[in-house]
Amino acid sequence: MAKKNIIIFDSLVADVRSIIEEGRQRAFATAGQVAILTYWNIGRRIVEEEQQGNARADYGKGLIPALADRKESDCPDRPLSPHYQE
């Protein structure tokens, strides 16, 4: 390759690397936003079920452990952290 072609090629490689890195960063940011929204909606739904329209929940019904048990049986390859099962 001629020197001019090498410089052009190096510029192309740098641009492609930059595009890939920008895409990765955007994908990570989007995935993070989706995860936050997903877990927020799960929490919102649990609160709705626990409170059933009341200002405060009537705790002690075992909803969270029951959800954890069902999740475990539905998705045995993706267990919940023990923290969430307490």
Secondary structure, DSSP 8 states (H G I E B T S, - for coil): --HHHHHHHHHHHHHHHHHHHHHHHHHHHHHHHHHHHHHHHHHHHHHHHHHTTSSS----S-HHHHHHHHHHHH-TTS---HHHH-
